[in-house]
């Protein structure tokens, strides 16, 4: 049996590789909501497996994004553990107005560059959507790494659009996964807002 063999799970056509990636990704987001730093380990494993899934579907922007996610996950893991003041664990915080502006500019610049690259140098049939969502995912991952509450708002917008893209690409289990991500992102938004509103515990 190959990891790329077609399976039917609850009426959805998938592969063992996509199913394992699905379960790891769900675990990642659940641990992120709970502010558990072990989420980054599951993020690395899920990203590596999803890179293979996306290459088979000619979603090269998403495939390349997974390797960026691996690098950012290593950096994010360090940030969560040592990125705060005096190398203490990082605390949940909000974006400033300038932070919003820089994120918007980074998303727009990433979209232009990635969509042109994918259009000219690959055989993908969705270069603009792939580029737009890849750029947005990079912004979301950066904000998550810095424990910015607004990362969840970015993920809500990106994940809703990803559902449509993956249905179009016949990655039905992954489309379902991103539908679950939308719900989890709302949960994360609420949980992190409550965490930011609570004063941090004093160190002994």
C-alpha positions in Angstrom: 0.0 0.0 0.0 1.3 3.4 -1.0 0.8 6.7 1.0 -0.7 8.1 -2.3 -3.3 5.4 -2.8 -6.8 6.7 -3.0 -9.0 6.1 0.1 -12.6 6.9 0.9 -13.1 8.4 4.3 -16.7 9.3 5.3 -17.4 9.6 1.6 -14.4 11.8 0.8 -11.7 10.7 -1.5 -8.3 11.1 0.1 -4.9 9.4 0.6 -3.1 8.1 3.7 -0.6 11.0 3.3 -3.3 13.6 3.2 -5.1 12.0 6.2 -1.9 11.9 8.3 -1.2 15.6 7.4 -4.8 16.4 8.3 -4.5 15.0 11.8 -1.2 16.6 12.5 -2.5 20.0 11.3 -5.6 19.8 13.6 -3.3 19.0 16.5 -1.1 22.0 15.7 -3.9 24.5 15.7 -5.5 23.0 18.9 -2.1 23.4 20.7 -1.7 26.9 19.3 -5.1 27.9 20.8 -3.9 26.6 24.1 -0.6 28.5 23.8 1.4 25.2 24.0 4.8 25.5 22.4 4.8 21.9 21.3 2.4 23.0 18.6 5.5 24.0 16.6 6.8 20.4 16.5 3.5 19.2 15.0 3.5 22.2 12.6 6.9 21.1 11.2 5.8 17.5 10.7 2.5 18.5 9.1 4.2 21.0 6.8 6.7 18.5 5.5 3.9 16.0 4.7 1.6 18.6 3.1 4.4 19.7 0.8 4.2 16.3 -0.8 0.4 16.5 -1.0 0.4 19.9 -2.7 3.1 19.0 -5.3 0.9 16.1 -6.5 -1.9 18.7 -7.0 0.3 21.2 -8.7 -0.2 23.8 -5.9 3.4 24.8 -6.0 3.0 28.0 -4.1 1.4 26.0 -1.2 4.1 23.3 -1.5 6.9 25.9 -1.3 5.1 27.6 1.6 5.3 24.4 3.6 9.1 24.6 3.7 8.9 28.3 4.7 6.5 27.1 7.4 9.2 24.7 8.7 11.8 27.5 8.9 9.3 29.9 10.5 8.1 27.2 12.9 11.7 26.7 14.2 12.0 30.5 14.7 8.5 30.7 16.2 9.3 27.9 18.7 12.2 29.9 19.9 10.2 33.1 20.0 7.5 31.5 22.2 10.1 30.2 24.6 12.6 33.0 24.6 11.3 35.9 22.6 9.9 38.0 25.5 11.7 40.6 27.6 14.9 39.3 29.2 14.5 36.1 27.1 11.4 35.1 29.0 8.5 33.3 27.2 6.7 35.7 24.8 3.3 37.1 25.9 0.2 37.6 23.8 -0.1 41.1 22.4 -1.9 43.2 19.7 -0.7 44.8 16.5 -0.2 48.6 16.4 -1.6 50.7 13.5 1.8 50.7 11.9 1.9 46.9 12.4 -1.4 46.6 10.4 0.0 48.8 7.7 3.2 46.8 7.3 1.3 43.5 7.3 -1.0 44.8 4.5 2.0 46.0 2.5 3.8 42.7 2.9 0.7 40.7 1.9 0.3 42.9 -1.3 3.9 42.7 -2.2 4.0 38.9 -1.6 0.9 38.4 -3.7 2.4 40.4 -6.7 5.7 38.6 -6.6 4.4 35.1 -6.0 1.5 35.2 -8.5 3.9 36.4 -11.2 6.4 33.7 -10.4 3.8 31.0 -10.4 2.2 32.2 -13.6 5.5 32.5 -15.5 7.5 29.6 -14.2 5.1 26.8 -13.2 2.2 24.9 -14.8 -0.3 25.8 -12.0 -3.8 26.7 -13.2 -4.5 29.0 -10.2 -1.4 31.3 -10.0 -3.2 34.3 -8.6 -5.3 32.6 -5.9 -2.3 30.4 -5.0 0.0 33.5 -4.7 -2.6 35.5 -2.8 -3.2 32.8 -0.2 0.5 31.9 0.1 1.4 35.5 0.8 -1.5 35.8 3.4 -0.4 32.6 5.0 3.2 33.9 5.5 1.8 37.0 7.1 -0.4 34.9 9.4 2.5 32.6 10.3 4.7 35.6 11.2 2.0 37.1 13.4 1.5 33.7 15.1 5.2 33.4 15.8 5.1 36.8 17.5 1.9 35.9 19.5 -0.1 38.7 17.9 -3.8 38.2 18.5 -4.5 39.4 14.9 -2.9 36.3 13.4 -6.3 34.6 13.9 -8.1 37.2 11.8 -5.7 36.7 9.0 -6.2 32.9 9.3 -10.0 33.2 9.2 -9.8 35.2 5.9 -7.2 32.9 4.4 -8.8 29.6 5.5 -12.3 30.5 4.1 -10.7 31.1 0.7 -8.6 27.9 1.0 -11.8 25.9 1.4 -12.9 26.9 -2.1 -9.5 26.4 -3.6 -9.1 22.9 -2.3 -12.6 21.9 -3.3 -11.7 23.1 -6.8 -8.5 21.0 -6.6 -10.4 17.9 -5.4 -8.6 17.8 -2.1 -11.8 17.3 -0.3 -10.3 16.2 3.1 -8.0 19.2 3.1 -11.0 21.4 2.2 -12.8 20.0 5.2 -9.7 20.6 7.3 -9.6 24.3 6.4 -13.3 24.5 7.2 -12.4 23.2 10.7 -9.6 25.7 10.8 -12.1 28.6 10.3 -13.9 27.4 13.4 -10.7 26.9 15.4 -9.4 30.3 14.3 -12.5 31.9 15.8 -11.9 29.9 19.0 -8.3 31.0 19.0 -9.3 34.7 18.5 -11.5 34.5 21.6 -9.1 32.6 23.7 -6.1 34.8 23.0 -8.2 38.0 23.6 -9.0 36.6 27.0 -5.4 35.8 27.6 -4.2 39.3 26.7 -6.9 40.8 29.0 -5.6 38.8 31.9 -2.4 40.2 33.7 0.6 37.8 33.4 1.5 35.9 36.5 4.4 37.4 38.5 7.6 35.5 38.4 8.9 34.2 41.8 
